[in-house]
Amino acid sequence: MTRGVVHTLYRALFMLAIVFTSAPAMVRAQVNRGDNIFLASSINNSQPYVGQEILLTYTLYFKEVAPKISNETAPMLKGVWAKETAPERYIQSKQTSIQGEPFRCAVVKQFRLVPLQNGKITVSGYSILCNLPQQQGAHGEQATTDTRVRITAHDEVFSARALPEPVPEGFSGAVGTFQLELSADKQNLKTGEPLSLTLVLSGTGSLLTLKLPDLHLPDNFRQNPPEVTTAITTNSVPTTGSITAKITAWPQSGGNYQIPELRMVAFNPDNRQFTTLLSKPLSITVAPAAQKTTTTARVSPLSTVPEKNTTISLLLIVVTIAVLFLVIRAAILLAKKRETSTIKVPADSDTSAANLKQQLFVSLEKAGIKSPGGLTRMELKNALQNIGLSDEAQSALPAVLDSLDRILYSPTEKKEGRTPDSIISKVSTLLQTLEAKAVS
């Protein structure tokens, strides 16, 4: 492979894109006269507390043309939690002066560190392999090939301080300044309806290593595990942003409930004091599920035939009543026969929407789906796929549940006395399918 091809590959893969600016800089490093390139390390806090975030920076100093970095060796990071900061797309260089000599400097690597133990901690071993550009001869020809040089940064030593004693109970690694907030998407709902709770911790400090407090709900609230997301301001030092935990819960019975305030202990390194963060308590009112109403028709007694009627009139009335009774009975039997041929009513004679929905949940649990009433539609869809339910049943079940919910939670005061036959038929078919799946 020719030198020109090698040179092009190195430039494409590893070239430092230098954006020239002018700004003074200070560096703590041992530099010898005649050095044209060296690597320095620095840390923004040499005496952090245990759990406090600090920033470790490696800076490359050079003269003339920027070198090409072709390889690097990671530093040894013991006794600390470490996360590399997002690298810049273009590495900027700045003008500076070292012992009166002009240099340019560029930050090549940064780490966020959090000491996990008190005492002296040493970070060492970071090095880079550089290719110095070719030098041209007197008449413009290439006199020499690139020079490869490995440069190692000096060890960085800092002392981690133990937190002041006594450390309060409930401290979970929060070092910095923070605010804690708990909110709910609603405070009045019905039994079985989803309740979304949001816990937000925002501020500056060890957001990447702390632990959020646990949210304890009343015993009859079913809940999903929290979904936690972190939003961090890019390249903020120290880390600034927020952590959000969202919990979905379903109250299983009516009543007035109190979700107590959440407590979290944080240590402020500026004033060297512990503080207790408190969220506001929440009051939740849960209305009972809609009750099935039944009405009993009162049958008025038949008027007695006046004794004045003749025997023929009495006979005609009796015959008429008997004929009407037979016609009505025949119509009822015919209607029941038609209903039986198309609808198989569930074993439980109560065909209210609430009871039908409960029967579906019981059958789903028997088929292998745990707590179906607390699942989202997407979670329910995945669970139906996992137990191998047919595509037709997977499509029909959510639609039937939606129809039952519309009956249960209709905003109008007038509700249907009984569930429509079409829905009862679909529920019956689904129950048979789920029963077969449970048996298999």
LOVOVO-104836 format. One record per residue (C-alpha): residue number from 1; residue in one letter; z, x negated, y negated. Coordinates in steps of 0.001 Angstrom, whole numbers, plus 500000, padded with zeros to 6 digits. Example, Ala and Ser with C-alpha at 12.3 -4.5 7.8 and 13.67 -1.06 7.14 Angstrom:
<atoms>
@resi:1, resn:A, z:507800, x:487700, y:504500
@resi:2, resn:S, z:507140, x:486330, y:501060
</atoms>
This chain:
<atoms>
@resi:1, resn:M, z:500000, x:500000, y:500000
@resi:2, resn:T, z:498990, x:498528, y:496583
@resi:3, resn:R, z:501423, x:497802, y:493832
@resi:4, resn:G, z:499785, x:500469, y:491659
@resi:5, resn:V, z:500441, x:503224, y:494249
@resi:6, resn:V, z:504054, x:502100, y:494717
@resi:7, resn:H, z:504534, x:502040, y:490981
@resi:8, resn:T, z:503141, x:505587, y:490646
@resi:9, resn:L, z:505386, x:506976, y:493410
@resi:10, resn:Y, z:508487, x:505448, y:491912
@resi:11, resn:R, z:507560, x:506805, y:488499
@resi:12, resn:A, z:506926, x:510305, y:489897
@resi:13, resn:L, z:510099, x:510480, y:491973
@resi:14, resn:F, z:512739, x:508465, y:490197
@resi:15, resn:M, z:511704, x:507730, y:486599
@resi:16, resn:L, z:514332, x:508373, y:483966
@resi:17, resn:A, z:512743, x:510568, y:481300
@resi:18, resn:I, z:514227, x:509099, y:478142
@resi:19, resn:V, z:514567, x:511208, y:474990
@resi:20, resn:F, z:515302, x:508784, y:472168
@resi:21, resn:T, z:518058, x:509686, y:469730
@resi:22, resn:S, z:520339, x:507541, y:467633
@resi:23, resn:A, z:524136, x:507862, y:467883
@resi:24, resn:P, z:526962, x:505349, y:468195
@resi:25, resn:A, z:528893, x:505085, y:471456
@resi:26, resn:M, z:531965, x:503264, y:472721
@resi:27, resn:V, z:532353, x:501933, y:476259
@resi:28, resn:R, z:535272, x:500345, y:478085
@resi:29, resn:A, z:533588, x:497769, y:480343
@resi:30, resn:Q, z:533500, x:494030, y:480972
@resi:31, resn:V, z:530109, x:492796, y:479735
@resi:32, resn:N, z:528869, x:489231, y:479964
@resi:33, resn:R, z:526498, x:487663, y:477493
@resi:34, resn:G, z:522961, x:487938, y:478795
@resi:35, resn:D, z:523524, x:491117, y:480811
@resi:36, resn:N, z:520578, x:493445, y:480249
@resi:37, resn:I, z:521794, x:496338, y:482436
@resi:38, resn:F, z:525189, x:497518, y:483722
@resi:39, resn:L, z:526976, x:500700, y:484880
@resi:40, resn:A, z:530240, x:501936, y:483310
@resi:41, resn:S, z:532677, x:504670, y:484345
@resi:42, resn:S, z:534937, x:506756, y:482127
@resi:43, resn:I, z:537367, x:509657, y:482475
@resi:44, resn:N, z:538398, x:512108, y:479763
@resi:45, resn:N, z:542099, x:512260, y:480730
@resi:46, resn:S, z:543920, x:509362, y:482369
@resi:47, resn:Q, z:547179, x:511307, y:482878
@resi:48, resn:P, z:546320, x:514826, y:484064
@resi:49, resn:Y, z:548732, x:517152, y:485796
@resi:50, resn:V, z:548267, x:518034, y:489448
@resi:51, resn:G, z:545780, x:520904, y:489470
@resi:52, resn:Q, z:544382, x:520096, y:486006
@resi:53, resn:E, z:540621, x:519617, y:485768
@resi:54, resn:I, z:539261, x:516311, y:484380
@resi:55, resn:L, z:535747, x:514905, y:483919
@resi:56, resn:L, z:534511, x:511659, y:485491
@resi:57, resn:T, z:531345, x:510194, y:483904
@resi:58, resn:Y, z:529051, x:507325, y:484947
@resi:59, resn:T, z:526882, x:505855, y:482183
@resi:60, resn:L, z:523989, x:503404, y:482528
@resi:61, resn:Y, z:523536, x:500779, y:479766
@resi:62, resn:F, z:520269, x:498853, y:479441
@resi:63, resn:K, z:518000, x:497000, y:477040
@resi:64, resn:E, z:514301, x:497433, y:476360
@resi:65, resn:V, z:512504, x:499763, y:478836
@resi:66, resn:A, z:514533, x:502231, y:480932
@resi:67, resn:P, z:514903, x:501264, y:484619
@resi:68, resn:K, z:513861, x:503524, y:487492
@resi:69, resn:I, z:516692, x:504697, y:489775
@resi:70, resn:S, z:515473, x:504707, y:493381
@resi:71, resn:N, z:518770, x:505212, y:495251
@resi:72, resn:E, z:522496, x:505751, y:494730
@resi:73, resn:T, z:525766, x:505486, y:496642
@resi:74, resn:A, z:528315, x:508278, y:496112
@resi:75, resn:P, z:531814, x:507318, y:494936
@resi:76, resn:M, z:534862, x:507568, y:497201
@resi:77, resn:L, z:536862, x:510583, y:496048
@resi:78, resn:K, z:540246, x:510734, y:497790
@resi:79, resn:G, z:543192, x:512871, y:496758
@resi:80, resn:V, z:541041, x:515051, y:494494
@resi:81, resn:W, z:538908, x:518175, y:494634
@resi:82, resn:A, z:535462, x:517243, y:493303
@resi:83, resn:K, z:532318, x:519060, y:492218
@resi:84, resn:E, z:529271, x:517403, y:490661
@resi:85, resn:T, z:528137, x:518964, y:487385
@resi:86, resn:A, z:524633, x:520370, y:487162
@resi:87, resn:P, z:522305, x:517437, y:486351
@resi:88, resn:E, z:520182, x:517535, y:483240
@resi:89, resn:R, z:516443, x:517842, y:483759
@resi:90, resn:Y, z:515860, x:514992, y:481340
@resi:91, resn:I, z:518374, x:512164, y:481063
@resi:92, resn:Q, z:518919, x:511432, y:477402
@resi:93, resn:S, z:519532, x:507922, y:476085
@resi:94, resn:K, z:521339, x:506919, y:472906
@resi:95, resn:Q, z:521455, x:503753, y:470846
@resi:96, resn:T, z:524730, x:501871, y:470953
@resi:97, resn:S, z:526157, x:498407, y:470428
@resi:98, resn:I, z:528171, x:496356, y:472940
@resi:99, resn:Q, z:529905, x:493226, y:471589
@resi:100, resn:G, z:527459, x:493234, y:468706
@resi:101, resn:E, z:524377, x:493471, y:470927
@resi:102, resn:P, z:522043, x:496526, y:470814
@resi:103, resn:F, z:521884, x:498673, y:473983
@resi:104, resn:R, z:520748, x:502102, y:475035
@resi:105, resn:C, z:522956, x:504292, y:477241
@resi:106, resn:A, z:522333, x:507340, y:479425
@resi:107, resn:V, z:524717, x:509516, y:481482
@resi:108, resn:V, z:523489, x:509426, y:485087
@resi:109, resn:K, z:526308, x:511225, y:486982
@resi:110, resn:Q, z:529309, x:513461, y:486247
@resi:111, resn:F, z:532011, x:515008, y:488434
@resi:112, resn:R, z:534661, x:517644, y:487773
@resi:113, resn:L, z:537848, x:516399, y:489459
@resi:114, resn:V, z:541127, x:518175, y:490164
@resi:115, resn:P, z:543973, x:515967, y:491481
@resi:116, resn:L, z:545647, x:517450, y:494545
@resi:117, resn:Q, z:548670, x:515133, y:494545
@resi:118, resn:N, z:550712, x:513272, y:492011
@resi:119, resn:G, z:550651, x:509497, y:491667
@resi:120, resn:K, z:548042, x:506797, y:491178
@resi:121, resn:I, z:544486, x:507793, y:492220
@resi:122, resn:T, z:541536, x:505379, y:492389
@resi:123, resn:V, z:537885, x:506382, y:492341
@resi:124, resn:S, z:535515, x:503599, y:493410
@resi:125, resn:G, z:532240, x:502716, y:495056
@resi:126, resn:Y, z:529611, x:504378, y:492903
@resi:127, resn:S, z:526437, x:502304, y:492644
@resi:128, resn:I, z:522748, x:502757, y:491907
@resi:129, resn:L, z:519642, x:500855, y:492978
@resi:130, resn:C, z:517350, x:500209, y:489989
@resi:131, resn:N, z:513799, x:498966, y:489704
@resi:132, resn:L, z:513268, x:496997, y:486511
@resi:133, resn:P, z:509752, x:497416, y:485036
@resi:134, resn:Q, z:507124, x:494698, y:485515
@resi:135, resn:Q, z:506701, x:492024, y:482884
@resi:136, resn:Q, z:503232, x:491347, y:481437
@resi:137, resn:G, z:501742, x:487868, y:481130
@resi:138, resn:A, z:500424, x:486259, y:477956
@resi:139, resn:H, z:496943, x:487751, y:478403
@resi:140, resn:G, z:498084, x:491208, y:479509
@resi:141, resn:E, z:497903, x:490618, y:483289
@resi:142, resn:Q, z:500778, x:491689, y:485590
@resi:143, resn:A, z:502833, x:488539, y:486029
@resi:144, resn:T, z:505584, x:489776, y:488384
@resi:145, resn:T, z:506448, x:492796, y:490521
@resi:146, resn:D, z:509322, x:495187, y:489809
@resi:147, resn:T, z:512747, x:493644, y:490217
@resi:148, resn:R, z:515192, x:495608, y:492351
@resi:149, resn:V, z:518824, x:495443, y:491248
@resi:150, resn:R, z:521889, x:497245, y:492655
@resi:151, resn:I, z:524537, x:497965, y:490021
@resi:152, resn:T, z:528091, x:499042, y:490870
@resi:153, resn:A, z:530481, x:500762, y:488469
@resi:154, resn:H, z:534005, x:499505, y:487968
@resi:155, resn:D, z:536825, x:501396, y:489703
@resi:156, resn:E, z:538348, x:504235, y:487712
@resi:157, resn:V, z:542127, x:504598, y:488021
@resi:158, resn:F, z:544242, x:507456, y:486668
@resi:159, resn:S, z:547785, x:508744, y:487193
@resi:160, resn:A, z:548311, x:512388, y:488177
@resi:161, resn:R, z:551587, x:513879, y:486927
@resi:162, resn:A, z:553625, x:516334, y:488989
@resi:163, resn:L, z:554156, x:519803, y:487495
@resi:164, resn:P, z:557531, x:520342, y:485817
@resi:165, resn:E, z:560306, x:521610, y:488073
@resi:166, resn:P, z:561099, x:524245, y:489038
@resi:167, resn:V, z:557620, x:525602, y:489789
@resi:168, resn:P, z:557867, x:529413, y:489555
@resi:169, resn:E, z:557204, x:531544, y:492611
@resi:170, resn:G, z:553674, x:532925, y:492562
@resi:171, resn:F, z:551996, x:529842, y:491102
@resi:172, resn:S, z:548598, x:529449, y:492811
@resi:173, resn:G, z:546921, x:526543, y:491034
@resi:174, resn:A, z:546092, x:528063, y:487635
@resi:175, resn:V, z:546302, x:525201, y:485099
@resi:176, resn:G, z:544965, x:526077, y:481642
@resi:177, resn:T, z:544940, x:529098, y:479332
@resi:178, resn:F, z:543931, x:532454, y:480838
@resi:179, resn:Q, z:543967, x:536236, y:480410
@resi:180, resn:L, z:544325, x:538787, y:483231
@resi:181, resn:E, z:542917, x:542341, y:483140
@resi:182, resn:L, z:542789, x:545175, y:485700
@resi:183, resn:S, z:540686, x:548318, y:485177
@resi:184, resn:A, z:539390, x:551332, y:487127
@resi:185, resn:D, z:536118, x:553219, y:486778
@resi:186, resn:K, z:538036, x:556531, y:486843
@resi:187, resn:Q, z:541624, x:557740, y:486830
@resi:188, resn:N, z:541035, x:561288, y:488074
@resi:189, resn:L, z:539231, x:561887, y:491354
@resi:190, resn:K, z:539271, x:563899, y:494576
@resi:191, resn:T, z:540450, x:562943, y:498011
@resi:192, resn:G, z:537830, x:560802, y:499776
@resi:193, resn:E, z:535952, x:559873, y:496594
@resi:194, resn:P, z:535394, x:556120, y:495957
@resi:195, resn:L, z:537507, x:554385, y:493330
@resi:196, resn:S, z:536215, x:551086, y:491898
@resi:197, resn:L, z:538849, x:548618, y:490650
@resi:198, resn:T, z:537946, x:545463, y:488704
@resi:199, resn:L, z:540211, x:542429, y:488279
@resi:200, resn:V, z:539050, x:539843, y:485704
@resi:201, resn:L, z:540633, x:536437, y:485016
@resi:202, resn:S, z:539070, x:534682, y:482021
@resi:203, resn:G, z:539869, x:531533, y:480068
@resi:204, resn:T, z:539670, x:527745, y:480197
@resi:205, resn:G, z:540976, x:525457, y:482908
@resi:206, resn:S, z:540972, x:525199, y:486698
@resi:207, resn:L, z:538838, x:528305, y:487312
@resi:208, resn:L, z:537073, x:526599, y:490224
@resi:209, resn:T, z:540233, x:525901, y:492261
@resi:210, resn:L, z:542808, x:528608, y:491469
@resi:211, resn:K, z:543534, x:531719, y:493581
@resi:212, resn:L, z:543494, x:535261, y:492198
@resi:213, resn:P, z:546516, x:537500, y:492849
@resi:214, resn:D, z:546225, x:540068, y:495635
@resi:215, resn:L, z:545869, x:543730, y:494690
@resi:216, resn:H, z:548264, x:545996, y:496627
@resi:217, resn:L, z:547262, x:549675, y:496717
@resi:218, resn:P, z:549251, x:552689, y:498013
@resi:219, resn:D, z:549428, x:552931, y:501805
@resi:220, resn:N, z:547088, x:555926, y:502036
@resi:221, resn:F, z:544305, x:554139, y:500102
@resi:222, resn:R, z:541616, x:552663, y:502334
@resi:223, resn:Q, z:539886, x:549680, y:500743
@resi:224, resn:N, z:537137, x:547121, y:501266
@resi:225, resn:P, z:537717, x:543355, y:500935
@resi:226, resn:P, z:537229, x:542220, y:497302
@resi:227, resn:E, z:533826, x:540971, y:496147
@resi:228, resn:V, z:534497, x:537862, y:494026
@resi:229, resn:T, z:532023, x:536389, y:491517
@resi:230, resn:T, z:532437, x:533456, y:489105
@resi:231, resn:A, z:530685, x:533067, y:485741
@resi:232, resn:I, z:530984, x:529607, y:484153
@resi:233, resn:T, z:529689, x:528399, y:480779
@resi:234, resn:T, z:527144, x:525664, y:481496
@resi:235, resn:N, z:528530, x:522114, y:481141
@resi:236, resn:S, z:531738, x:523311, y:479469
@resi:237, resn:V, z:534543, x:520719, y:479466
@resi:238, resn:P, z:537013, x:521793, y:480684
@resi:239, resn:T, z:535566, x:524717, y:482652
@resi:240, resn:T, z:535358, x:527936, y:480639
@resi:241, resn:G, z:534373, x:531336, y:482007
@resi:242, resn:S, z:535725, x:534110, y:484212
@resi:243, resn:I, z:536372, x:535175, y:487801
@resi:244, resn:T, z:535821, x:538839, y:488710
@resi:245, resn:A, z:537052, x:540607, y:491847
@resi:246, resn:K, z:535784, x:544141, y:492577
@resi:247, resn:I, z:537556, x:546364, y:495115
@resi:248, resn:T, z:536349, x:549780, y:496315
@resi:249, resn:A, z:539052, x:552122, y:497653
@resi:250, resn:W, z:539207, x:555687, y:498985
@resi:251, resn:P, z:542402, x:557782, y:498565
@resi:252, resn:Q, z:543051, x:559833, y:501694
@resi:253, resn:S, z:545362, x:562470, y:500230
@resi:254, resn:G, z:546101, x:564099, y:496901
@resi:255, resn:G, z:548879, x:563143, y:494532
@resi:256, resn:N, z:549807, x:561053, y:491495
@resi:257, resn:Y, z:549764, x:557319, y:492188
@resi:258, resn:Q, z:550821, x:554264, y:490208
@resi:259, resn:I, z:549081, x:550919, y:490733
@resi:260, resn:P, z:551661, x:548427, y:489433
@resi:261, resn:E, z:550885, x:545584, y:487058
@resi:262, resn:L, z:549508, x:542393, y:488587
@resi:263, resn:R, z:551390, x:539133, y:487988
@resi:264, resn:M, z:549967, x:535617, y:487927
@resi:265, resn:V, z:551731, x:532369, y:487003
@resi:266, resn:A, z:549773, x:529738, y:485027
@resi:267, resn:F, z:550714, x:526312, y:483683
@resi:268, resn:N, z:549589, x:525389, y:480169
@resi:269, resn:P, z:549189, x:521579, y:479974
@resi:270, resn:D, z:549127, x:521654, y:476147
@resi:271, resn:N, z:552681, x:522929, y:475715
@resi:272, resn:R, z:553805, x:521932, y:479250
@resi:273, resn:Q, z:555131, x:525380, y:480027
@resi:274, resn:F, z:554607, x:528018, y:482718
@resi:275, resn:T, z:553577, x:531491, y:481603
@resi:276, resn:T, z:553332, x:534779, y:483492
@resi:277, resn:L, z:550110, x:536730, y:483042
@resi:278, resn:L, z:550448, x:540513, y:483371
@resi:279, resn:S, z:547815, x:543207, y:483714
@resi:280, resn:K, z:548411, x:546786, y:482610
@resi:281, resn:P, z:549524, x:549264, y:485318
@resi:282, resn:L, z:547122, x:552078, y:486241
@resi:283, resn:S, z:547884, x:555767, y:486829
@resi:284, resn:I, z:545573, x:557465, y:489314
@resi:285, resn:T, z:545526, x:561237, y:489905
@resi:286, resn:V, z:543944, x:562411, y:493156
@resi:287, resn:A, z:543141, x:566101, y:493624
@resi:288, resn:P, z:543237, x:567556, y:497155
@resi:289, resn:A, z:539917, x:568150, y:498902
@resi:290, resn:A, z:538404, x:571609, y:498497
@resi:291, resn:Q, z:540098, x:574101, y:500843
@resi:292, resn:K, z:538151, x:576559, y:502943
@resi:293, resn:T, z:538737, x:580131, y:501761
@resi:294, resn:T, z:538580, x:583031, y:504173
@resi:295, resn:T, z:538364, x:586704, y:503358
@resi:296, resn:T, z:539243, x:589542, y:505670
@resi:297, resn:A, z:537196, x:592652, y:505302
@resi:298, resn:R, z:539194, x:595810, y:505220
@resi:299, resn:V, z:537774, x:598618, y:507284
@resi:300, resn:S, z:538443, x:602017, y:505839
@resi:301, resn:P, z:539521, x:604527, y:508420
@resi:302, resn:L, z:537004, x:607204, y:509286
@resi:303, resn:S, z:537578, x:610446, y:507620
@resi:304, resn:T, z:538697, x:613051, y:510080
@resi:305, resn:V, z:536431, x:615909, y:510623
@resi:306, resn:P, z:537794, x:619011, y:509015
@resi:307, resn:E, z:538981, x:621493, y:511526
@resi:308, resn:K, z:536769, x:624034, y:509796
@resi:309, resn:N, z:533609, x:622416, y:511225
@resi:310, resn:T, z:532020, x:624219, y:514078
@resi:311, resn:T, z:531767, x:622762, y:517541
@resi:312, resn:I, z:528042, x:622033, y:517059
@resi:313, resn:S, z:528632, x:620152, y:513794
@resi:314, resn:L, z:531359, x:618099, y:515433
@resi:315, resn:L, z:529118, x:617271, y:518361
@resi:316, resn:L, z:526271, x:616185, y:516042
@resi:317, resn:I, z:528590, x:613898, y:514130
@resi:318, resn:V, z:529907, x:612311, y:517302
@resi:319, resn:V, z:526390, x:611771, y:518648
@resi:320, resn:T, z:525242, x:610288, y:515338
@resi:321, resn:I, z:528174, x:607909, y:515243
@resi:322, resn:A, z:527559, x:606864, y:518846
@resi:323, resn:V, z:523876, x:606183, y:518150
@resi:324, resn:L, z:524688, x:604164, y:515048
@resi:325, resn:F, z:527276, x:602148, y:517003
@resi:326, resn:L, z:524750, x:601350, y:519707
@resi:327, resn:V, z:522101, x:600325, y:517168
@resi:328, resn:I, z:524531, x:598059, y:515296
@resi:329, resn:R, z:525761, x:596471, y:518534
@resi:330, resn:A, z:522211, x:595827, y:519678
@resi:331, resn:A, z:521374, x:594206, y:516335
@resi:332, resn:I, z:524453, x:591959, y:516546
@resi:333, resn:L, z:523644, x:590877, y:520095
@resi:334, resn:L, z:520040, x:590133, y:519126
@resi:335, resn:A, z:521158, x:588052, y:516120
@resi:336, resn:K, z:523631, x:586091, y:518257
@resi:337, resn:K, z:520942, x:585466, y:520860
@resi:338, resn:R, z:518571, x:584086, y:518223
@resi:339, resn:E, z:521336, x:581923, y:516702
@resi:340, resn:T, z:522320, x:580575, y:520115
@resi:341, resn:S, z:518727, x:579669, y:520904
@resi:342, resn:T, z:518381, x:577540, y:517753
@resi:343, resn:I, z:521917, x:576425, y:516892
@resi:344, resn:K, z:524573, x:574902, y:519080
@resi:345, resn:V, z:527770, x:575287, y:517099
@resi:346, resn:P, z:530161, x:572320, y:517460
@resi:347, resn:A, z:533042, x:572701, y:519883
@resi:348, resn:D, z:535406, x:573313, y:516980
@resi:349, resn:S, z:534794, x:576899, y:515808
@resi:350, resn:D, z:535584, x:575913, y:512202
@resi:351, resn:T, z:532156, x:575323, y:510649
@resi:352, resn:S, z:533367, x:574520, y:507145
@resi:353, resn:A, z:531760, x:571517, y:505447
@resi:354, resn:A, z:535053, x:569582, y:505551
@resi:355, resn:N, z:535504, x:570139, y:509298
@resi:356, resn:L, z:531873, x:569298, y:510108
@resi:357, resn:K, z:532137, x:566086, y:508106
@resi:358, resn:Q, z:535374, x:565158, y:509904
@resi:359, resn:Q, z:533730, x:565790, y:513309
@resi:360, resn:L, z:530881, x:563444, y:512363
@resi:361, resn:F, z:533345, x:560708, y:511349
@resi:362, resn:V, z:535279, x:561109, y:514632
@resi:363, resn:S, z:532041, x:560861, y:516639
@resi:364, resn:L, z:530943, x:557802, y:514661
@resi:365, resn:E, z:534238, x:556054, y:515467
@resi:366, resn:K, z:533846, x:556924, y:519156
@resi:367, resn:A, z:530322, x:555453, y:519022
@resi:368, resn:G, z:531731, x:552143, y:517800
@resi:369, resn:I, z:531801, x:552328, y:513964
@resi:370, resn:K, z:535227, x:551613, y:512470
@resi:371, resn:S, z:536387, x:553633, y:509430
@resi:372, resn:P, z:533030, x:555301, y:508688
@resi:373, resn:G, z:534551, x:557295, y:505828
@resi:374, resn:G, z:535144, x:554108, y:503840
@resi:375, resn:L, z:531647, x:552663, y:504227
@resi:376, resn:T, z:529000, x:552575, y:501539
@resi:377, resn:R, z:525573, x:554012, y:502397
@resi:378, resn:M, z:524169, x:550494, y:502920
@resi:379, resn:E, z:527136, x:549507, y:505130
@resi:380, resn:L, z:526746, x:552745, y:507121
@resi:381, resn:K, z:523025, x:552092, y:507582
@resi:382, resn:N, z:523733, x:548597, y:508940
@resi:383, resn:A, z:526457, x:549949, y:511232
@resi:384, resn:L, z:524092, x:552609, y:512656
@resi:385, resn:Q, z:521544, x:549906, y:513369
@resi:386, resn:N, z:524181, x:547763, y:515090
@resi:387, resn:I, z:525099, x:550522, y:517578
@resi:388, resn:G, z:521393, x:551098, y:518332
@resi:389, resn:L, z:521055, x:554637, y:516976
@resi:390, resn:S, z:517503, x:555998, y:516858
@resi:391, resn:D, z:515533, x:555744, y:513608
@resi:392, resn:E, z:515423, x:559552, y:513368
@resi:393, resn:A, z:519192, x:559830, y:513633
@resi:394, resn:Q, z:519695, x:556943, y:511173
@resi:395, resn:S, z:517635, x:558838, y:508581
@resi:396, resn:A, z:519182, x:562255, y:509302
@resi:397, resn:L, z:522876, x:561268, y:509177
@resi:398, resn:P, z:523116, x:560137, y:505494
@resi:399, resn:A, z:521140, x:563230, y:504406
@resi:400, resn:V, z:523509, x:565554, y:506287
@resi:401, resn:L, z:526572, x:563802, y:504801
@resi:402, resn:D, z:525096, x:564223, y:501313
@resi:403, resn:S, z:524530, x:567949, y:501969
@resi:404, resn:L, z:528133, x:568375, y:503134
@resi:405, resn:D, z:529437, x:566469, y:500082
@resi:406, resn:R, z:527463, x:568748, y:497759
@resi:407, resn:I, z:529195, x:571733, y:499344
@resi:408, resn:L, z:532639, x:570092, y:499194
@resi:409, resn:Y, z:532439, x:568698, y:495679
@resi:410, resn:S, z:530275, x:571276, y:493922
@resi:411, resn:P, z:531304, x:571447, y:490240
@resi:412, resn:T, z:530976, x:575245, y:490186
@resi:413, resn:E, z:533879, x:577470, y:491125
@resi:414, resn:K, z:531757, x:579625, y:493439
@resi:415, resn:K, z:531358, x:577942, y:496779
@resi:416, resn:E, z:529569, x:579214, y:499872
@resi:417, resn:G, z:531838, x:581039, y:502305
@resi:418, resn:R, z:530300, x:579236, y:505258
@resi:419, resn:T, z:528056, x:576249, y:505856
@resi:420, resn:P, z:524324, x:577128, y:506086
@resi:421, resn:D, z:523016, x:577437, y:509630
@resi:422, resn:S, z:520393, x:574746, y:509033
@resi:423, resn:I, z:523100, x:572165, y:508296
@resi:424, resn:I, z:525212, x:573324, y:511267
@resi:425, resn:S, z:522170, x:572822, y:513497
@resi:426, resn:K, z:521605, x:569280, y:512207
@resi:427, resn:V, z:525296, x:568428, y:512641
@resi:428, resn:S, z:525196, x:569729, y:516211
@resi:429, resn:T, z:522163, x:567571, y:517032
@resi:430, resn:L, z:523790, x:564476, y:515527
@resi:431, resn:L, z:527054, x:565111, y:517396
@resi:432, resn:Q, z:525160, x:565296, y:520690
@resi:433, resn:T, z:523326, x:562047, y:519878
@resi:434, resn:L, z:526555, x:560244, y:518916
@resi:435, resn:E, z:528365, x:561606, y:522004
@resi:436, resn:A, z:525594, x:560231, y:524212
@resi:437, resn:K, z:525829, x:556868, y:522443
@resi:438, resn:A, z:529631, x:556785, y:522904
@resi:439, resn:V, z:529296, x:557512, y:526628
@resi:440, resn:S, z:526623, x:554822, y:527091
</atoms>
